[in-house]
Amino acid sequence: MFWITLVIGLAGTAVTLALAGRRVMFLYAIARSGQPDPERVLQVKRDKKGDVEGQVTEVLGQRKLLKWSVAGAAHAAVMWAFFLLATVYLEAAVALLFGLDKHIPGLQTWAPIGFVQDTIALACALGLAVFTAIRIKNSPKRIGRKSRFKGSHLSGAWITLFMIFNVIWTMFFFRGLERASGNLDYGKGAYFSYAVGHLFDGLSHDTLEVLESVGLLAHIAVALIFLVFVVHSKHLHIFLAPLNVMFKRRPDGLGAVQPMMSDGKPLDFEEADPDEDVFGRGKIEDFTWKGFLDMATCTECGRCQSQCPAWNTGKPLSPKMVILELRDHALAKAPYFTASEEQREKFTDEQKAAMQVDRALVADDGVIHPDVLWSCTNCGACVEQCPVDIEHIDHILDMRRFQVMIESSFPSEAGVMLKNLENKGNPWGMSETKRLDWISELDFEVEVVDDKLSEDTEYLFWVGCAGALEDRAKKTTKAVAELLHIAGVKFAVLGPMEACTGDPARRLGMEFVFQMLVQQNVETLNDAGAKKIVATCPHCFNTLANEYPQLGGTYEVVHHTQLLAHLVEEGRLTPVAPIEENITYHDPCFLGRHNKVYKQPRDIMATVPGVKTKEMHRHKDRGFCCGAGGARMWMEERIGKRINTERVDEALATDPDTVSTACPFCLVMLGDAINEKKNEGAAKETLEVVDVSQLLIRSIKGEGTAPAKEPVAAE
């Protein structure tokens, strides 16, 4: 019986390794064909601590998934079963190669090991039951578009659950027979296996030997079949997730946009040739090896989709489906783009059609529909929630870059914005002289940089286009200027010398205009001797702090809420007048998710007497976008429900007297939606949107509000 079992086991293993190996080599050829991305490798080499922390917290610790409580705990149980039950397969290998009664000294005789193995296997079985319930409850057939599984390959998920279940029951079947035949040396440590063994009491030795061999082969066969299935399915993430986490952008794939690269080098627009260099992503072959790794790692869990503001308001963008459609296209076209020129000439027209050789990457009938591409607000919810650290925004922006810079294909309204940036240095096309109009409304002098900052100037106040030119945002600018003046912080502004940071151009995909504006601003800032910058706009803050260093502009940049919270903490700003209002705070995406500034705005509001805060159900890292990011501020929203309307509906559910935020774009978008609600009679006439700095200055200047009095009944 031993030899029969050995031959069957080894033959099955050899066939499995051949099939799985062939698939792995195919996938490796795809990755190798991708554009180089040397910074990913260099990043890992220079950041060993970050690499280890990422594996410990994201992979082993399941940090992101555990935020989803029940589902996260179930996944953690299944994942740890994958690791720990590898010891059971080691035991199975020993039994196959050396005999059913052979054991590894120490490993297969220590009761605590048997206890851990049985316990994690039972926890895994419970996890499978939870997954089954979740998938039934959230089935797309049952709840439609609201299901985060809509668009996923559902049959593969059910097969996976079935295969993992087979691993568990064959393990207990085999180990129960081991116990019955006296070959399980864990004793009662392997308590469940020990209990299963009682089912076989009374069977003859020969019968037990045959059944034990069958159980061993069944347990091994399940693993071998599962391996072949895994490398052909989305569950390849079992092996690829640690790699994807290792090579993600530090710290979490958000913040800065990646610079345009061609053949692994930054693209020089003065020498670039569109026929030879890679401008964004115009075809699947243009993606980097990390892009292909992202595609292969996707678990199809749909958490990105469930959090996406575009998807939640009826638009065609699903971050999950972008990755899946790119992956499916890459797999279809891979035999062509990984082949040699000689091999390509031998493909027939029918074969090329099947491989989607001539299919456009972005087009009405392409892999990605233009409406999908232009619905993205760059809010980062997808990247934040992805448990395997896929960088959806990078891929969307790279496809936008090709559409804008090579195809000249983008929403017409955005073209007006680009022309204004080129000609006037701001998205609205207003005169640069208007950048100082807000100063005339202050009762103190503000230093305007003429040449260089004075030596005692502590901060350069980057006002931003909205802060200088948009009436509602100017209120924030004046409030911050007054607060800095009261706190004794010496600051200066650039005035007409300031130009847009370039964020709208870059997020649209027009890298050339972005770099033009950066070069202009960096020269201005360096000539002025700027070292420390405070900005009220999270988009300016993010761009100056995280993206300007890519082009030689390195400064210490803070958001105004960070600076104001610090000044309050130091006692240099003291709120005194109570503001008796119910306030809900909206997290700006580029301040919160992109830069992890959640605490300071809330700290400021907490110091204002009388303020009662209530969070919207989506807040902090799950906050919902206002709809203005990703250059959407300058594009019409024609599909589905307006994102700002959806967000205001959430705000109104808290019954606020005031909605606060810390971004001029959010201020405008939420304000517009609230005005619409007032016209419909769905919002209080007194409801307004203000920056947290406006709340602070009101309290400091004694302009608080008294609690509303109850109406007195007539006698």
C-alpha positions in Angstrom: 0.0 0.0 0.0 2.9 2.4 0.8 4.3 2.1 -2.8 1.0 2.6 -4.4 0.3 5.7 -2.3 3.8 7.0 -3.0 3.6 6.6 -6.8 0.1 8.2 -7.0 1.2 11.1 -4.7 4.4 11.8 -6.6 2.8 11.5 -10.0 0.0 13.9 -9.0 2.6 16.4 -7.6 4.7 16.3 -10.8 1.6 17.0 -13.0 0.5 19.8 -10.7 3.9 21.5 -10.6 4.1 21.3 -14.4 0.7 22.9 -14.9 1.2 25.5 -12.2 4.7 26.2 -13.4 3.6 26.8 -16.9 1.1 29.4 -15.7 3.6 31.1 -13.4 6.1 31.4 -16.3 3.3 33.0 -18.5 2.5 35.5 -15.8 6.2 36.2 -15.2 6.6 36.9 -18.9 3.8 39.5 -18.7 5.4 41.2 -15.7 8.8 41.3 -17.4 7.4 42.9 -20.5 6.1 45.9 -18.4 7.9 49.2 -18.3 10.7 49.4 -15.8 10.0 51.1 -12.4 13.4 51.3 -10.7 12.2 53.5 -7.9 10.1 50.7 -6.5 13.1 48.4 -6.1 15.3 51.3 -4.8 12.6 52.2 -2.3 12.6 48.7 -0.8 16.4 48.6 -0.7 16.6 51.9 1.3 13.6 51.3 3.5 14.0 47.9 5.1 12.1 49.0 8.2 9.1 50.2 6.2 9.2 46.9 4.2 9.1 44.8 7.4 6.4 47.0 9.0 4.3 46.7 5.9 4.4 42.9 5.9 3.7 42.7 9.6 0.8 45.2 9.7 -0.8 44.7 6.2 -0.1 41.1 5.5 0.2 39.3 8.8 -1.7 41.8 10.9 -4.5 42.3 8.3 -4.8 46.0 9.4 -7.1 47.2 6.6 -9.4 44.1 6.6 -9.8 44.1 10.3 -11.4 47.6 10.0 -14.3 45.7 8.5 -14.8 43.7 11.8 -16.7 40.5 11.0 -15.4 40.0 7.5 -11.9 41.1 8.5 -11.8 38.6 11.4 -13.1 35.8 9.1 -10.4 36.6 6.5 -7.7 36.7 9.2 -8.7 33.3 10.4 -8.6 31.8 6.9 -5.3 33.5 6.1 -3.6 32.3 9.3 -5.0 28.8 8.6 -3.2 29.0 5.3 0.1 29.6 7.1 -0.3 27.3 10.1 -1.9 24.4 8.3 1.2 24.3 6.1 2.7 22.3 9.0 -0.1 19.7 8.5 1.0 19.4 4.8 4.5 19.0 5.9 3.4 16.1 8.0 1.4 14.7 5.1 4.6 14.9 2.9 6.5 12.9 5.6 3.8 10.3 5.7 3.7 10.0 1.9 7.5 9.7 1.5 8.4 7.6 4.5 5.3 5.9 5.7 2.2 6.5 7.7 3.8 5.8 11.0 6.8 8.2 10.5 6.9 11.5 12.2 9.1 14.6 12.5 10.6 14.5 16.0 9.4 17.4 18.2 7.0 18.7 15.6 4.5 15.9 15.5 4.8 14.8 19.1 4.2 18.1 21.0 0.5 18.4 22.0 0.4 22.3 21.8 1.1 22.1 18.1 -1.8 19.7 17.5 -4.0 22.1 19.6 -3.1 25.1 17.4 -3.6 23.2 14.2 -7.0 21.9 15.1 -8.1 25.3 16.5 -7.1 27.3 13.5 -8.7 24.7 11.2 -12.0 25.1 13.1 -11.6 28.9 13.0 -11.1 28.7 9.3 -14.3 26.6 8.9 -16.2 29.3 10.8 -14.6 31.9 8.6 -15.9 30.0 5.5 -19.4 30.0 7.0 -19.1 33.8 7.5 -17.9 34.3 4.0 -20.8 32.2 2.6 -23.3 34.3 4.6 -21.8 37.6 3.5 -21.8 36.5 -0.2 -25.4 35.4 -0.1 -26.5 38.5 1.8 -24.6 40.8 -0.6 -25.2 38.9 -3.8 -25.5 41.2 -6.9 -28.7 39.3 -7.8 -30.1 40.2 -4.5 -29.1 43.9 -4.0 -27.9 44.8 -7.5 -25.5 47.8 -7.9 -25.1 48.2 -4.1 -23.3 44.9 -3.9 -19.5 45.3 -3.7 -19.3 42.0 -5.5 -21.0 43.3 -8.6 -18.7 42.6 -11.6 -16.5 40.2 -9.7 -15.9 36.7 -11.0 -18.3 35.1 -8.5 -18.0 31.5 -9.6 -14.3 31.5 -8.8 -15.0 32.8 -5.3 -17.4 29.9 -4.6 -14.9 27.4 -6.0 -12.3 28.8 -3.6 -14.6 28.5 -0.6 -15.4 24.9 -1.6 -11.7 24.0 -2.0 -10.7 25.5 1.4 -13.6 23.5 2.9 -12.2 20.4 1.3 -8.8 21.2 2.8 -10.4 21.3 6.3 -12.5 18.2 6.1 -9.8 16.0 4.5 -7.4 17.1 7.2 -9.7 16.0 10.0 -10.6 12.8 8.1 -6.9 11.9 7.6 -5.9 12.9 11.2 -8.9 11.1 12.7 -7.8 7.9 10.9 -4.3 8.5 12.2 -5.6 8.6 15.7 -7.7 5.5 15.2 -4.7 3.6 13.9 -2.3 4.9 16.6 -0.3 7.2 14.3 -1.4 10.5 15.7 1.2 11.3 18.4 -0.3 14.7 19.5 -2.7 12.8 21.8 -5.6 14.9 23.1 -3.7 18.1 22.2 -5.2 17.6 18.7 -8.6 17.6 20.4 -10.9 17.7 17.4 -8.8 15.2 15.3 -8.9 13.0 18.4 -12.7 13.2 18.6 -13.1 12.4 14.9 -10.9 9.4 15.4 -13.6 7.8 17.6 -15.8 7.5 14.5 -13.4 4.8 13.2 -13.1 2.8 16.4 -13.7 -0.9 15.8 -12.3 -1.0 12.2 -9.6 -3.5 11.4 -6.0 -2.6 11.1 -6.0 -3.3 7.3 -9.1 -1.3 6.8 -7.7 1.6 8.7 -4.4 1.5 6.7 -6.3 1.7 3.4 -8.6 4.5 4.6 -5.6 6.4 6.1 -3.8 6.2 2.7 -7.0 7.3 0.9 -7.3 10.2 3.4 -3.7 11.2 2.9 -4.0 11.2 -0.9 -7.3 13.1 -0.7 -5.8 15.8 1.5 -2.8 16.1 -0.8 -5.0 16.0 -3.9 -7.1 18.9 -2.7 -4.0 21.0 -2.2 -2.6 20.1 -5.6 -5.9 20.9 -7.4 -6.2 24.1 -5.4 -2.7 25.2 -6.4 -3.5 24.9 -10.1 -6.8 26.7 -9.6 -5.2 29.5 -7.6 -2.6 30.4 -10.2 -5.4 30.7 -12.8 -7.7 32.8 -10.7 -8.0 35.9 -8.6 -6.8 34.0 -5.6 -3.3 34.4 -6.9 -3.3 37.2 -4.4 -2.4 34.5 -1.8 1.1 34.6 -3.2 1.2 38.1 -4.7 -0.3 40.3 -2.0 3.0 40.3 0.1 4.9 41.4 -3.0 2.4 44.1 -3.8 2.5 45.4 -0.3 6.3 45.4 -0.4 6.5 47.4 -3.6 3.8 49.9 -2.9 4.5 53.6 -2.8 5.4 54.8 0.7 3.6 55.3 2.9 0.3 54.1 1.4 0.2 55.0 -2.3 -1.5 58.3 -1.7 -0.2 61.9 -1.6 2.0 62.6 -4.6 1.2 61.7 -8.2 4.0 59.6 -9.7 6.1 61.6 -12.2 5.8 60.6 -15.9 8.3 57.9 -16.7 9.5 56.4 -20.0 11.8 53.4 -20.0 12.3 53.8 -16.3 13.5 57.4 -16.5 11.7 60.8 -15.9 10.3 62.1 -19.1 12.1 65.2 -20.4 9.5 67.2 -22.4 12.1 69.2 -24.3 13.6 66.0 -25.8 10.7 63.6 -25.7 9.3 62.0 -28.8 5.7 60.8 -28.7 6.6 58.1 -31.3 9.4 56.6 -29.2 8.7 57.6 -25.6 5.9 56.5 -23.4 3.4 59.3 -22.6 1.2 57.8 -19.9 -0.6 54.6 -20.9 -2.0 54.4 -24.4 -1.9 50.6 -24.6 -1.6 47.8 -22.1 2.0 47.3 -22.9 2.8 50.7 -21.6 2.0 49.7 -18.0 4.9 49.1 -15.7 5.6 45.7 -14.1 4.1 47.1 -10.9 0.9 47.9 -12.8 0.7 44.3 -14.0 1.4 43.2 -10.4 -1.6 45.4 -9.2 -3.8 43.7 -11.8 -2.8 40.2 -10.9 -3.1 40.9 -7.1 -6.7 42.2 -7.1 -8.9 40.1 -4.9 -12.1 41.3 -6.4 -13.4 42.0 -2.9 -15.1 45.3 -4.1 -14.2 47.3 -1.1 -12.8 50.0 -3.4 -16.0 50.0 -5.3 -18.2 50.2 -2.2 -16.3 53.4 -1.1 -16.0 55.1 -4.5 -18.1 58.3 -4.6 -18.5 58.0 -8.4 -19.9 54.5 -8.2 -22.1 55.4 -5.2 -23.7 58.2 -7.2 -24.6 56.2 -10.3 -21.5 56.8 -12.5 -19.8 54.1 -14.5 -16.5 54.2 -12.6 -15.8 51.2 -10.4 -12.1 51.1 -9.4 -12.4 47.4 -9.1 -13.7 47.0 -12.6 -10.9 49.3 -14.0 -8.3 46.9 -12.6 -10.2 43.8 -13.7 -10.8 45.0 -17.2 -7.2 45.9 -17.6 -6.2 42.5 -16.2 -8.5 40.6 -18.5 -7.2 42.6 -21.5 -3.6 42.0 -20.5 -4.2 38.3 -20.2 -5.9 38.2 -23.6 -3.2 40.3 -25.4 -0.2 38.8 -23.5 0.6 36.1 -26.1 1.0 38.8 -28.6 3.0 41.5 -26.7 5.3 38.9 -25.1 6.1 37.3 -28.4 9.0 38.1 -30.6 8.6 40.0 -33.9 9.0 36.8 -35.8 6.4 35.1 -33.8 3.9 38.0 -34.2 4.1 37.7 -38.0 2.8 34.2 -37.8 -0.4 35.1 -36.0 -3.5 35.0 -38.1 -6.1 37.8 -38.2 -8.5 35.6 -36.2 -5.8 35.0 -33.5 -5.1 38.7 -33.3 -8.7 39.5 -32.9 -9.0 37.0 -30.1 -6.0 38.6 -28.5 -7.6 42.0 -28.8 -4.5 43.3 -30.5 -6.2 46.3 -32.1 -8.6 47.1 -29.3 -8.1 50.7 -28.0 -7.3 51.0 -24.3 -9.6 54.0 -23.8 -12.6 54.5 -26.2 -16.3 54.1 -26.4 -15.7 50.5 -27.5 -12.3 50.2 -25.8 -11.2 48.4 -22.7 -12.0 51.5 -20.5 -14.9 53.8 -21.5 -14.0 57.6 -21.4 -16.9 58.2 -19.0 -15.2 55.8 -16.6 -11.8 57.6 -16.8 -13.3 61.1 -16.3 -15.6 60.2 -13.4 -12.7 59.8 -11.0 -12.2 62.5 -8.3 -8.8 61.2 -7.2 -10.3 61.1 -3.7 -8.2 58.1 -2.7 -11.0 56.0 -1.1 -10.2 53.1 -3.4 -6.5 53.1 -2.5 -7.2 53.6 1.2 -9.5 50.6 1.5 -7.8 48.2 -0.8 -6.5 45.3 1.4 -3.7 44.5 -1.0 -2.5 48.1 -1.7 -3.5 48.5 -5.3 -2.8 52.0 -6.6 -5.9 52.7 -8.7 -5.4 56.4 -9.0 -1.9 56.0 -10.6 -3.3 53.9 -13.4 -6.3 56.2 -14.0 -4.0 59.3 -14.1 -1.6 57.6 -16.5 -4.4 56.7 -18.9 -5.6 60.4 -18.6 -2.1 61.6 -19.5 -2.2 59.7 -22.8 -5.7 60.9 -23.6 -4.9 64.5 -22.8 -1.3 64.9 -24.1 -1.4 62.5 -27.1 -5.0 62.1 -28.1 -6.2 65.6 -27.0 -9.3 63.9 -25.8 -10.9 65.2 -22.6 -14.0 67.1 -21.5 -14.2 70.4 -23.3 -14.8 72.4 -20.1 -11.4 71.3 -18.8 -9.8 72.8 -21.9 -10.9 76.2 -20.8 -9.3 75.6 -17.4 -6.0 74.6 -19.0 -6.0 77.7 -21.2 -6.6 79.8 -18.2 -3.7 78.2 -16.3 -1.4 78.7 -19.2 -2.4 82.3 -19.9 -3.3 83.7 -16.5 -1.8 81.3 -14.0 -5.2 80.4 -12.4 -8.2 78.2 -13.4 -10.7 81.0 -13.6 -8.6 83.2 -16.0 -8.8 86.2 -13.7 -6.1 88.9 -13.6 -3.1 88.3 -11.3 -3.7 91.8 -9.8 -6.9 90.5 -8.2 -4.8 88.2 -6.0 -4.4 91.0 -3.4 -8.0 92.3 -3.3 -8.7 90.4 0.0 -6.0 92.3 1.8 -7.9 95.6 1.5 -10.6 94.1 3.7 -8.2 93.6 6.7 -7.5 96.2 9.3 -3.8 95.4 9.5 -0.9 95.3 7.0 0.2 92.2 5.3 3.7 91.8 3.9 3.7 91.3 0.2 6.9 89.8 -1.2 8.5 92.1 -3.7 12.0 90.5 -3.8 12.8 88.4 -0.8 11.1 87.5 2.4 12.2 89.7 5.4 14.4 87.9 7.8 11.8 87.8 10.6 9.1 86.3 8.4 8.3 82.9 9.8 5.8 81.6 7.1 5.0 82.3 3.5 1.2 82.2 3.4 0.3 80.3 0.1 -3.1 81.8 -0.5 -4.0 79.7 -3.6 -6.2 80.6 -6.5 -9.5 79.9 -4.7 -8.3 81.6 -1.5 -7.5 84.7 -3.5 -10.1 84.8 -6.2 -13.2 82.9 -5.0 -15.5 85.0 -2.7 -16.4 82.2 -0.3 -12.9 80.9 0.0 -11.6 84.5 0.6 -13.4 84.4 3.9 -11.1 81.5 5.0 -8.1 83.4 3.7 -9.0 86.5 5.8 -9.8 84.4 8.9 -6.4 82.6 8.7 -4.6 85.9 8.2 -6.3 87.4 11.2 -5.6 84.4 13.3 -1.9 84.5 12.4 -1.8 88.2 13.1 -3.5 87.7 16.6 -1.0 84.9 17.4 1.9 87.1 16.5 3.0 84.9 13.6 4.9 87.0 11.1 3.9 85.9 7.6 4.0 87.2 4.0 2.2 86.5 0.7 3.4 86.4 -2.9 0.4 88.3 -4.3 0.6 88.6 -8.1 3.8 86.5 -8.1 1.9 83.5 -7.0 0.5 81.1 -9.7 -1.5 78.0 -9.5 0.4 75.0 -8.1 -0.6 73.0 -11.1 -2.7 70.5 -9.3 -5.7 70.8 -11.6 -3.5 70.3 -14.7 -1.7 67.3 -13.3 -4.8 65.6 -12.0 -6.4 66.1 -15.4 -3.4 64.5 -17.0 -1.7 67.6 -18.6 1.7 67.0 -17.1 3.4 69.6 -19.4 1.3 72.5 -18.0 1.9 71.2 -14.5 5.6 71.2 -14.9 5.5 74.7 -16.5 3.7 76.1 -13.4 6.0 74.2 -11.0 9.1 75.6 -12.6 7.7 79.1 -12.4 6.6 78.7 -8.8 9.8 77.0 -7.6 11.9 79.8 -9.1 9.7 82.4 -7.3 9.8 80.6 -4.0 13.5 80.0 -4.2 14.3 83.6 -5.1 12.1 84.7 -2.2 14.0 82.4 0.1 10.9 80.6 1.3 11.5 77.7 3.7 8.2 77.3 5.6 4.9 77.5 3.9 1.3 77.5 5.2 -1.5 76.7 2.8 -5.3 76.8 3.3 -6.1 74.6 0.3 -5.4 70.9 0.8 -4.7 70.5 -3.0 -2.0 73.2 -2.8 -0.7 71.7 0.5 -0.5 68.3 -1.1 1.2 69.5 -4.3 3.7 71.7 -2.6 4.6 69.2 0.1 4.6 66.0 -1.8 5.0 66.7 -5.5 7.2 69.8 -5.8 10.2 67.9 -4.4 10.0 65.8 -7.6 11.0 68.9 -9.6 13.4 70.6 -7.2 11.1 72.4 -4.8 11.6 71.2 -1.3 9.9 73.2 1.5 8.4 72.6 5.0 4.7 72.8 4.2 1.8 72.8 6.7 -1.9 73.1 6.3 -3.5 75.9 8.2 -5.4 73.6 10.5 -2.2 72.0 11.6 -0.6 75.4 12.4 -3.8 76.8 14.0 -4.2 73.7 16.2 -0.5 74.2 17.3 -1.1 77.8 18.1 -4.2 77.0 20.2 -2.3 74.3 22.0 0.5 76.8 22.8 -2.0 79.3 24.2 -1.3 81.9 21.5 -4.9 81.6 20.3 -7.7 81.3 22.9 -11.3 80.8 21.9 -13.6 82.6 24.4 -17.1 83.3 23.0 -19.3 80.2 22.9 -20.8 79.1 19.6 -23.8 77.1 20.6 -24.3 75.2 17.4 -24.5 71.6 16.2 -21.7 71.2 13.7 -20.7 68.3 11.4 -17.2 68.2 9.9 -16.5 67.2 6.3 -13.0 65.7 5.8 -11.4 67.0 2.6 -9.9 64.1 0.7 -6.6 65.7 0.0 -6.2 66.7 3.6 -7.5 63.5 5.2 -6.8 60.4 3.1 -4.0 61.8 1.1 -2.1 63.3 4.1 -3.7 61.8 7.2 -4.7 65.1 8.7 -7.8 64.1 10.6 -7.1 65.2 14.2 -6.2 68.9 14.0 -9.4 70.3 12.5 -11.4 68.4 15.1 -9.1 69.6 17.8 -9.7 73.2 16.8 -13.5 72.8 17.0 -13.2 71.0 20.3 -11.6 74.1 21.8 -14.5 76.4 20.8 -16.9 76.6 23.7 -20.5 75.5 23.0 -19.7 73.6 19.8 -21.4 70.2 19.6 -20.0 68.0 16.9 -21.6 65.0 15.3 -19.9 62.9 12.7 -21.4 61.9 9.4 -21.6 58.1 9.0 -18.8 58.3 6.5 -15.9 60.2 8.0 -12.1 60.2 8.4 -10.5 57.5 6.3 -14.0 56.5 4.9 -15.0 60.1 4.3 -17.1 60.8 1.2 -15.7 63.2 -1.5 -17.3 66.6 -2.3 -16.8 65.9 -6.0 -14.2 68.5 -6.8 -10.9 66.6 -6.8 -9.1 65.1 -9.9 -9.9 68.4 -11.8 -13.6 67.5 -11.5 -14.1 71.1 -10.1 -13.9 72.3 -13.8 -15.9 69.5 -15.4 -19.7 69.2 -15.7 -21.3 66.3 -13.7 -23.8 64.9 -16.2 -24.1 61.3 -15.1 -26.0 60.1 -12.0 -26.5 62.0 -8.8 -24.2 64.9 -8.1 -21.5 63.8 -5.6 -21.8 67.1 -3.6 -25.6 66.5 -3.3 -25.0 63.0 -1.9 -22.5 64.4 0.6 -24.9 67.1 1.7 -27.6 64.6 2.2 -25.3 62.8 4.6 -24.6 66.1 6.4 -28.3 66.9 6.7 -28.9 63.6 8.4 -26.9 64.9 11.4 -29.3 67.9 11.7 -26.5 70.5 11.7 -26.6 74.2 12.3 -23.3 74.5 10.4 -21.2 72.3 8.2 -17.5 72.8 8.6 -14.6 71.8 6.5 -11.0 72.8 5.7 -10.8 73.1 2.0 -11.9 75.9 -0.4 -13.1 73.4 -3.0 -15.2 71.6 -0.5 -16.5 74.9 0.7 -17.8 75.8 -2.7 -19.1 72.3 -3.6 -21.0 71.8 -0.4 -22.2 75.3 -0.4 -23.7 74.9 -3.8 -25.5 71.7 -2.8 -26.8 73.3 0.4 -28.2 76.2 -1.6 -30.1 73.8 -3.8 -31.5 72.0 -0.7 -32.6 75.4 0.7 -34.5 76.1 -2.6 -36.2 72.7 -2.2 -37.1 73.4 1.4 -34.9 70.5 2.6 -32.4 72.5 4.6 -32.6 75.3 7.1 -32.3 78.8 5.7 -29.6 79.6 8.3 -27.5 76.5 7.4 -24.0 77.5 6.0 -20.7 75.9 5.2 -17.6 77.4 6.9 -14.0 76.7 7.3 -12.9 75.7 10.8 -10.7 78.8 10.9 -13.9 80.9 10.6 -15.4 79.2 13.7 -12.1 79.8 15.6 -11.9 83.5 14.7 -15.5 84.1 15.6 -15.0 82.7 19.1 -11.7 84.5 19.6 -13.2 87.9 18.5 -16.2 87.4 20.7 -18.7 86.8 17.9 -20.1 83.6 19.2 -23.8 82.6 19.0 -26.2 82.1 21.9 -28.4 79.0 22.1 -31.7 79.3 20.4 -34.5 80.1 22.8 -37.6 78.0 22.8 -40.7 79.9 21.5 -43.0 81.1 24.3 -46.5 79.9 24.0 -49.2 82.6 23.8 -51.4 82.9 26.9 
